[in-house]
């Protein structure tokens, strides 16, 4: 998701700002942080929750400026160190998003050897948690129930590939923002990352660690950078993996940058284009192991684009128009999915000369979107406040609740329309993805937009930044810029394509990260690591 396109990936699967004063006033920030330090650490009662994991709940303040008021519960999970006699402490892990369940992801990924080797798991308890607003931690719900939520996203318009297809997409983005403002007004002003950093410091205290050992992936790098600058003396070791330009995420590098969407100023479009080229190169190198390798894959890709610019391709009851095809081709974060993408591209190439069979699916979709819009905003028979929020997966809502809180972005629709056109000229095919992937933030309630204002360069223990050479979500240039914003960081480049070491397998980078986390020894300046083979093998 690209990092910020991960929510769009979920929707695609179903289909195939101004900061408030509390974040801008250093005196108020210092006051709030003094209050946060005065908050007692939560008591964690760990209980077994299958397969060697333990689970607990931590109670933290919703509003750190008024910690005595309302509290919320955070869901945690732990996999204890396998060698207690050599245990160093706790390794807190944030797997990114924002908005995914850290509890679920640690269950799924704790035994991935390229991410957490046996040697690493011997030395640390692995701990992750559902951050505030997500999954089982005071979740943001923007719909009355699971049926309304799933119907809305199942009928969400495809990423618009041309100006003529933009209006339904813009309307749906606004509908989502309005629904969240109606149903989650009490939570939204408290979901910015500075509050999650305060939560993390309470969790560090709760597990008994004097200083934080942390591995942040994708969005987790932003959380790590915010924590390091809010609590600079409390960092033991910190890996920022699949990293970004931190100041750019919040405001941009100058006064004009906030007039660009977040992923435009992070230049995600160039990252996607470079990763797509790397995918095609790997496909050619794999030969018959890649379904799209015969002939000239780049010429075949252009032939597909020429066809879907004229009219969509019909296949298996689905409509592959230009926007849908480009969005699918942009899903490059996990190289394990490249073989499936290559097979899809070959299928579309084989169907490039077939006649398009139009259906009434689009009309039905538009009607459903209107119906769900009424449900989501409470203007139908299900008024706001009467629904029961029973659904578990609130990823897309939580993603926007955090991302839109963390970043100042344009709020004029015309700006997005103009940028979509100009970015497609600058980065052909993929330019508009970085403009429109977080469009909902243009409509987000301003009272909930609270970016962390900095500083970004407070002195800390050395920090290790890891990034792929071609990362479609957090381009290397942004990771280098972010590392330069920190007071004490070193960059390790992995010579591959894909997003973070969670998806890009490298024995070399795992060893470098492990050595740093255990012994706090950084790799040499300018060090690089190879990947473990061709993803098509």
C-alpha positions, 0 to 999 in steps of 0.5 A: 500500500503502498503503505497508505494504499494498504486500505485500498488493497483490501477494497480492491480485493473485494472488487476483483488541514490544519493542526489544532493548537494542542499539537503546535504549542510546545508549552502545552506539549510539555505540560501534556507529557508531564501529565503522561509521566504522572500516569501510573503504568498499567498492570498487565495480567498475562494469560495464555492465549494458545500456541505459546502466546500470552495476552493482556489488556492495558488501560490508558487515558483516552486524552493525556491532557485529562488523564483522569477522565475517560480510559480505554483498553489496549489489547496486547500479545506476547511471545516469551523469549525462548532462552530466559537465561539470556533474555535481554528484555522486550522487543516491541513490534509495530507492523504498520498500517496504520490500523491493522491488528498488531495482535493478529499480525504477531500471531501470524508472523512471529515465526517468520525466520527472515523477520524474527530468527530463532536467535533473536527470539531467544533473547527477547519477548516479542510484544505487539498490540492493537494501537488505539482506534484499531481492532480490539483497542477502542476501535473506530466504527463508522458504520452501524454494523458489519453488513453496512460496512462490508456493503460500503467497501464492496461497492466502493468505486475503483481507483479512477484512471481518468478524470471522467471516472473521478466523481464517484470516487470523490463522493465515496471518500467524502461519504466515508469521512462524514460517516466517521465524523458522525459515529466516532466523534468522541475518538477521532481527536485522540488518535494521532500518533503522539498519543500512541507514542505516549501509550507505547511509553506506558507499555514500556514501563508496564513490562519493566524495561528501563528503555525501549527496544523497538522494531517499527515497520512502515507506519511503525517507523513514523511511530518510532520517530515520534517516540524517539523525539518525545522520549529521546532518553528512553531509547535503547535500540530502534529499527525503522524498517520500510521508513519514510520522510517523517516531517514530510508525513506531517507537514512537508519540508516547506510551507508549500508542501502541505498543499500536496497529498501525503504520498505525493510529497513522499513521491510514492508514485516513483516508488511504485514505478521503480518497483514495477520495473523491478518486478518485470526485470525479475519476471524476465530473469525467471523465464518460464517461472513467470507467467508474463515472461514470454516476449517483451513484458514491457511491450505487452504491458503497453498493449494492455494499457492501450486496450483498457484506455479504449474500453474495459476487458471483461473476464469472469464477470469482472470489469477490468477498466484502466483504473482497476488494472493500474491499481492492481499493477501497483500492488507490489509491496509483497513479492510473494504476490508477484507470480499471481500479478504476472498471471493476471497480466498475462490473462489480460494480455491474452484477452486484449482483443476480445469484445467488451461485454457491458453489464449493468453492474456499474448502475447497481454499484452506484445504487448500493453506494447511495444506499450505504451512504444513507446508512453510514451517515444516519439519514435512513432508518438507522439513525446515528447512535442506534446501531450496534458496532459488532464488526471486528475488522475496522482496518480502513476506518482506523487507517484513516483515523490515524493517517488523517490525524497525522498529516496536513493535506489539501482540502480542495477537490480541485487540487486533487483533480489537477494533481492527478493529471499533472502527476500522471504526466510526471510519472506515467501510469502510476502518478495519480495513485499517490494523489488519490490513495488517501483522498478521504483525508481531504474531507476529515473533520479539522478538529481531528487533524493533529500532526506531531509538530516536531522537533525530529532531531532530539539526541537519541541512542543510534537508530537503524533505518532499513529500506529496500532499493525499490520500495513501492510504499516508502521509497528509498529517497524518503527513508534517506531524508527521514534518517537525515532528520533524526539526530543519530541514524544509519541507513542499511539498503536492501538490494531488492524490491518490495516493502520492508523486511516483513516482505523482502527476504534477506538473510543478510539484513536479518543478521544486521538487524539482530546484531544491532538489537542484541549488541547495539552494533550498527552496520558500516556506513553505506552498507547494503544487503542482497535479497534471498533469490528471485521472487519468481523462483 
